[in-house]
Amino acid sequence: MQKQHNSSFSVQNYNLAGEFPTAYFLENRMDQPREYLPLPHVHNVIEIGYCHEGRGVFSIAGKMLPFRTNDVVVINHLEPHYAANTPGVASTWSWIFFDPPRLLGAMPVAPDMLDVSRLCGPKFSNVIVPKSSPGIASIVRLVIEELKAKQPNMQESVRGLLLSLLSQLHRLEGQASRGNSATGKRQVMERLNPALAMIQQRYAERLSVRTLAKACNMSETHLRHHFQKAFGRGPYQHLQQYRLSMACTQLEDSRFTVAAIAEKNGFPTLSCFVRTFQKAKGIPPRRWARQTMAG
């Protein structure tokens, strides 16, 4: 794998060669409590991840998406992303990287099936939970089992499973969208990467728009303009959404009170946290946690 760096932006290129052009890393334990993908980066191929255990948050092209055990993450070559574990929680992941046209192009399928540029954008939820799409999680687990066992005809089996996976992903009604907008926003996001990295690393602190603007070497006005263009929201709203997403991953842990979770995630008061949470989710924090765990 080759890495190219642009300031805090990283491009990770996988040179997938041979008759079975894939790369995979099975059951990797991420022990760092706060972060394990600290810099915004993109890959040159599609990335499929399966969370064997853990909790945390993915930031994918500005979307704040909590993850937990048994979730699947799907990220194409267009969306910069990074992730953080919930503080104090390690995660174990399996990762699969492949280039659909090269791996599956010899199979009799429609070209659109191999076009993963549609699997991105504001309406595409990259983190897929088993409750909403059980077939996707089942297929990814089968791919992992095949790659681990290395039985005869493994490559043919994995090809068939990955084709089935792409079919399921393209069926996500109302989510898949053409990737032109994601492509157009990438240069804007690269300029914001110092602020995005600061939010990820210091979200529990008091961060001002002025501090974020200084990190990007731009005025507050320009920072607000770029955030609005890239994410459809301002920098403070983006910071609050990250805090809220990280708080969601901790509400499932009964050891912490709501007040403690508010403090751990940068909310100045309990009432501020509850008010912000209820506005975003429609219900109070603990009720949301009970419904999520019951589901």
ZANUPA-778682 format. One record per atom (N, C-alpha, C): residue in one letter; z, x, y. Coordinates in steps of 0.1 Angstrom, whole numbers, plus 5000, padded with zeros to 4 digits. Example, Ala and Ser with C-alpha at 12.3 -4.5 7.8 and 13.67 -1.06 7.14 Angstrom:
BEGIN
a507851324943a507851234955a507851324967s507151284978s507151374989s507951295000
! end
This chain:
BEGIN
m500050084988m500050005000m500050095012q499250065022q499150135035q499750055046k500450115055k501050045066k500550105079q500150015088q499750055101q500649985111h501150065121h502150015130h501650005144n501949895151n501549885165n502849845172s503549935179s504849915185s505749865174s506249745175s507149685165s506349595155f505049595156f504249515147f503649595136s503749545124s503349625112s502249545105v501249615100v500149565092v500249635078q500549555068q500749615055q499549585046n498749685043n497449665036n497649705021y497349605013y497349634998y495949664993n495849784987n494549824982n494449774967l494049654965l494049594952l492749634945a492849714935a491649764928a491749724913g490549754907g490549734892g490149594889e490149564876e489649434871e490749314873f491949354877f492949254879f493649294893p492949264904p493449304917p494649224922t495849264918t497049204922t498149304924a499149274932a500349354933a501549264931y502549314924y503649224922y504949304921f506049244925f507349314925f508349204921l508849224909l509549114902l511049134903e511749024907e513249024908e513849134915n513349154928n513949254936n515149204943r516249274943r517449234949r517549294964m517749204973m517849244987m519249234991d519949354992d521349354993d521849355008q520949385017q521349395031q521749245035p522849235041p523349095044p522649025055r522049105065r521449045077r519949035076e519349145071e517849145072e517249235062y516149205057y515449285048y513949295051l513449215060l512049235066l512249235081p512749345086p513249345100p512149345111l510949385107l509849385117l508849275115p508349205125p507249115123p506049195117h505449135107h504249205100h503349105094v502149155091v501249075083v500749155071h500149085061h499449145050h497949115051n497249195044n495749175043n495349075032v496349035024v496148935013v497248825014i497048725005i498048615005i499348664998e500448625002e501748654996e502448534991i502848544979i503648434972i505048484969g506048424973g507448474970g508248364963y509048404954y509948304947y511348354948c512248264954c513648304956c514448274943h514848374936h515748344924h517148314928e517648374938e518948334944e519048384958g519848314966g520048354979g519848244990r520148275002r519848185013r519548265026g518748215034g518448285047g517348205054v516648275063v515648215072v514448305073f513248245071f511948305074f511548265088s511048355096s510348325108s508848365106i508048265106i506648275102i505748225114a505148305121a504348265133a505148175142g506448205143g507248125152g507948005146k507547975133k508247865126k509547915120m510647845123m511947885117m512147805104l512147865093l512147795080l513247845071p514347775070p515447815061p514947815046f515447915038f515147915024f516447925016r516347875003r517447894994r516947904980t517847914970t517447944956t516447844951n515447894944n514347824938n513247784948d513347814960d512247794970d511047884968v509847844972v508647924971v508247944986v507848064989v507248095002v505748135001v504948085009v503448115009v503048155022i502548285024i502148335037i500748405035n499848355043n498448415042n498348535052h497148585053h496948705061h496948685076l497148565081l497048535095l498348525102e499448505095e500648475102e501748585101p502048645112p503148745113p504448685109h505248755102h506548705097h507548805094y508748765094y509948845090y511048755085a512048805079a513048725072a514448785074a515448705072a516848755072a517648675063n518548745055n519448675047n520548605055t521148505050t522448455056t523448565055p524148595066p525148695066p526148685054g526248795047g527148805035g526548755022v525248715022v524548665010v523348755007a523348814995a522248884990a521148794984s519948834984s518848754978s518148834968t517548754958t516748814948t515448744948w514348824949w512948764951w512048824941s511048754937s509748804931s508648784941w507748884942w506648874952w505348904945i504348824948i502948834942i501948844954f501148944954f500048954964f498748954957f497748874962f496448884955f495448834965d494148864963d493048834971d492248734963p492348604966p491648494958p490148524955p489348554965p487948574962p487648684952r488448794953r488248904943r488748874930l489948814929l490648784917l489948664909l489548564917l489148434910l487748404913g487048494921g485648454925g484648434914a484948504902a484048484891a484148354883m485248284887m485448154880m484648044887p484247934880p483347834886p484147734894v484447784907v485247694916v484547684929a484847584937a484347564950a484847674959p483947734968p484447834977p485647794986d485747674990d486847624998d488147644991m488147644977m489447654970m489947794972l489147894974l489548034975l489848074990d489647984999d489848015013d491247985017v492048085018v493448065021v493748065036s492748075045s492948075059s493447935064r493247835056r493747705059r495247685057l495847775050l497247765046l498147825057c498047775069c498847825080c498847725091g499447765102g499447675114g500747605115p500947535127p502247465130p502647365120k501647295114k501947185104k502147225090f501847355087f501947405074f503347465072s504147405062s505547455059s505447555049n505547685052n505347795043n506347795032v507547755035v508647745025v508647615018i508347615006i508147494998i509347474988v509947364990v511147334981v510747254969p511447284958p511047214945p511147064946k512047004953k512146864954k510846794959s510246864969s509046804975s507746834968s507746954961s506546994954s506947064941p507446994931p507947054919p506847134911g505647084912g504547154905g504347294910i504447314923i504247454928i505247544923a506547504924a507647594919a507447624904s507047524896s506847544882s505747644879i504647634886i503547724884i503947874888v504647884899v505048024903v505948084893r506848004888r507748054877r507048104865l505948024861l505148054849l504348184852v503848204864v503148334867v504148454866i505348434871i506348544870i506648574855e506848474847e507048494833e505948564826e504748534829e503548594824e503548744828l503748774840l503748914845l504848994839k505948934837k507049004830k506849034816a506348934808a506148944794a504949034790k503949034798k502749114795k502249094781q502148964777q501648934764q500048944764p499448944752p497948944751p497348824760n496248854766n495548754775n496348724787m497248804791m498048784803m497248764816q496248844817q495448844830q494748704831e494148664820e493448534820e494348424823s495548424817s496548324819s497048324834v497248434840v497648444854v496548394863r495348434860r494248384868r494148224868g494348164856g494248024856g495447964863l496648024862l497747964869l497647974884l497148094889l496948114903l495948014909l494847984901l493847884905l494547754907s495347714897s496047594897s497047584909l497647704912l498547704924l497747684937l496647744938l495847724951l495447574952s495047514940s494747374941s495847284946q497147314941q498247244945q498547264960l498347394965l498647424979l497647344988h496447334984h495447264992h495647114992r496447064983r496746924983r497946884992l498546974998l499746945006l499246865018e499246735017e498646635026e499246655040g498346665050g498846675064g499346805068q499346905059q499947035062q498847145064a497847155055a496947265057a496047235069s495747345076s494947335088s494147465090r493047455096r492147575098r492947675106g492747805103g493547905108g493047965121n492147905128n491547965140n492647975151s493547875152s494647885162s495547995159a495848025146a496748135142a496148265146t494848275144t494148405147t494148425162g493948325170g493948335184g495248375190k496348335184k497748355189k498248495185r497548565176r498148685171r498348795182q497448815191q497548915201q498748875210v498948745213v500048705221v501348735214m501448715201m502648735194m502948885193e501948965192e502249115192e502949155204r502649095216r503249135228r504749085228l505048985221l506348925220l507248985209n506649075201n507449125190n508749185193p508849265204p510149325207p511249215210a510849105216a511748995218a512048925205l511048905197l511348835184l512248925175a512049055175a512949135167a514349135173m514449135186m515849125192m516548995189i515748885189i516348755185i516848755171q516048815162q516448825148q517748905146q517849015153q518949115151q520149075159r520049005170r521148985179r521348835183y520848745174y520948605178y522348555180a523348615174a524748575175a525348615188e524648705196e525148755208e524648665220r525248695232r524748625244r523448695248l522348635246l521048695250l520448605261s520048675272s519448605283s517948625282v517248535289v515748545290v515348675297r516148715306r515948845313r515948955304t516948965294t517049075285t515849075275l515348955271l514248945262l512948985270a512848955282a511648995290a511649145292k512749205295k512849345296k512449415284a512849365272a512449425259a510949425258c510249325263c508749325262c508049385274n508849435284n508249505296n507449405303m507949285305m507249185313m508249095321s507749025331s508548935339s509048815331e510148755336e510548635329e509548525329t508748515340t507748415341t506648435330h506248565329h505248595319h505748575305l507048605303l507648585289l507548435286r507948355295r507948205292r506548165289h505548215297h504148175295h503748215281h504048335277h503548385264h504248305252f505548275254f506248205243f505648065242q505348005254q504847865254q503447865247k502647965250k501347975244k501348005229a502348085225a502348125210a503048015202f504147955207f504947875199f505147735204g504647705216g504847575222g506247545227r507047645229r508347635235r508747765242g509747755250g510247875258g511047965250p511348085255p512148185248p513548135245y514248065254y515548015251y515547915240q514547825240q514447725230q514147785216h513347895217h513047965204h514348035199l515148095207l516448155203l517348045198q517447935204q518347825199q517847775185q516547765183q516047725171q516347825159y516247955163y516648055153y518148045149r518948025159r520448015157r520647885148l519947775151l520147655144l519747675129s518647735127s518047755114s519047845105m519547945112m520548035104m521847955101a522247875111a523447795108a523247695097c522047645095c521747555084c522047615071t521747745070t521947815057t523347835054q524247825064q525647845062q526447715060l525847605064l526547475062l526847435048e526047495039e526247465025e527447535019d528047635026d529147705022d530447645027s531147575018s532347505022s533547595027r533347725026r534447815030r534547815045f533447785052f533347795067f533547655073t534347655084t534347525092t533147525101v532847405106v531747385115v531947475127a533247485132a533547565144a533247705141a533547755129a533347895126a531847925125i531047835120i529647845119i529047855133a529547765142a529047765155a529247895162e530447955160e530748085166e529948195160k529748195147k528948305140k527548305145n526948195150n525548185153n525248175168g526248215176g525948235190g526048105199f526647995193f526847875201f528147895209p528247875222p529447895229p530547805226t530347685222t531347595218t530947505206l531947445200l531647355189l530847235194s531247185205s530547065210s529047095213c528747215218c527447255221c526647265208f527247315197f526547325184f526247195178v527247105178v527146975173v526046895180r526046905193r525146835202r523646885199t523547015199t522247075196t521747035182f522647045172f522247015158f521846865157q522646775163q522346635161q521046595168k520746665179k519446635186k518246685178a518446795171a517346845162a517246775149k518346735143k518346685129k518546535128g519146475139g519346335139g520746295134i521446385127i522746355121i523646475124p525046455123p525946565124p525746675114p526246795116p526046905107p526546885093r527846835091r528346825078r527646715070r527246605076r526546495069r525146555065w524546635073w523246695070w523446785057a524546865057a524746945046a524946875033r525746765034r526046685022r524646625016q523846565025q522546515021q521646615015t521646735021t520746845016t521246885002m522546905000m523046944987m522846844977a522946714981a522746604971a521346594967g520446634976g518946624973g518546734964
! end
